[in-house]
Amino acid sequence: MRQLGDGVAATTEAGVLIGTALWWEFGSTASSLGMVLVRADWQGRGVGRALMQAGLRHIGPRGLMLNATDAGLALYRKLGFRPVGVVAQHQGVLRAPPPSRAETRRAQPADHAALIALDAQAFGAPRASALAQLFRDGVCHLVEKAGQITGFAIRRRFGLGQAVGPVVAANERDAISLIGACLATGFLRIDIADEWAELAGWLNGAGLSRVGTVTTMIRGDWPARGGAAHRFALVNQGIG
Ligand SMILES: CC(C)(COP(=O)(O)OP(=O)(O)OC[C@H]1O[C@@H](n2cnc3c(N)ncnc32)[C@H](O)[C@@H]1OP(=O)(O)O)[C@@H](O)C(=O)NCCC(=O)NCCS
């Protein structure tokens, strides 16, 4: 996360780390911000605000997105962010068999440019470096119809097991097929946009239960999304 972006840290006078804020730039107009963390015994003393103000100065007038925990909501509202959606965190150990994989195949290096372009349409801004890292670290499956790539999903090692994301697809059925194609045994996590009820229902039924939500917030203008693809799952809550 650090290598893909930039950030600020807060330290005590003795140089002990007590807080961080990181951000990631996508093209010339959009950024996301995350990993806003203040050590528990330093919370409520202005460190979070100072980190955010330093970050905002660096980021400048770009459209800025973040996913806020309840703890951060008040601070972000005060700094001009407005809520635009909800992200649901699902996790657990898969217990239902994955759905049909008929239309999916493993992505090849020759597909990567098309996948980066599809992601940019669904997200609103290009994320070539983040995706290149995910292609190196993870396993990517795509949906291809009549020679046209219409969706993809990436699984990678993360935390207690594996994480799936991003998931970009033309519809919920394809998103579920892609996630099914990516799934592995053991602990899995996926963060989905909360508007996809069929996907959420399938995840809950398959053993990946909804365990919490965060609020997506934007400051300034987010670039318009294009094309027919939707972003069903995030890379993670920081990058979006
Ligand atoms: C969220 C977090 C980063 C805030 O950092 P902090 O150093 O405690 O925040 P600050 O002391 O700078 O306070 C920020 C502002 O929010 C306000 N605030 C905080 N909680 C509030 C609440 N429940 N209602 C109203 N205002 C609130 C504070 O009054 C302050 O406002 P002010 O600057 O105008 O006085 C910190 O609590 C944290 O690390 N939490 C755990 C991790 C987390 O959830 N991070 C957010 C990820 S999106």
The ligand as an ORCA input file, in Angstrom:
! r2SCAN-3c Opt
* xyz 0 1
  C     -10.518      8.399     13.223
  C      -9.203      8.812     13.836
  C      -8.106      8.733     12.789
  C      -9.342     10.286     14.287
  O      -8.085     10.721     14.793
  P      -8.003     11.627     16.139
  O      -6.598     12.027     16.300
  O      -8.645     10.900     17.262
  O      -8.926     12.850     15.700
  P      -8.804     14.375     16.182
  O      -8.450     14.410     17.639
  O      -7.909     15.101     15.245
  O     -10.308     14.848     16.016
  C     -10.841     15.054     14.745
  C     -12.121     15.863     14.798
  O     -13.239     14.965     14.809
  C     -14.114     15.357     15.860
  N     -14.829     14.181     16.334
  C     -14.316     12.980     16.617
  N     -15.300     12.140     16.974
  C     -16.460     12.848     16.897
  C     -17.823     12.540     17.143
  N     -18.205     11.324     17.539
  N     -18.736     13.527     16.952
  C     -18.355     14.759     16.553
  N     -17.086     15.092     16.314
  C     -16.158     14.151     16.493
  C     -13.204     15.943     16.892
  O     -13.908     16.774     17.783
  C     -12.259     16.745     16.026
  O     -12.866     17.926     15.567
  P     -12.085     19.335     15.634
  O     -10.756     19.124     14.970
  O     -12.967     20.272     14.895
  O     -11.951     19.626     17.104
  C      -8.848      7.959     15.078
  O      -9.925      7.971     15.958
  C      -8.496      6.505     14.753
  O      -7.355      6.171     14.440
  N      -9.492      5.622     14.856
  C      -9.276      4.189     14.620
  C      -8.958      3.899     13.169
  C     -10.000      4.454     12.241
  O     -11.178      4.164     12.354
  N      -9.530      5.277     11.292
  C     -10.380      5.878     10.300
  C     -10.260      5.095      9.037
  S     -11.281      5.783      7.784
*
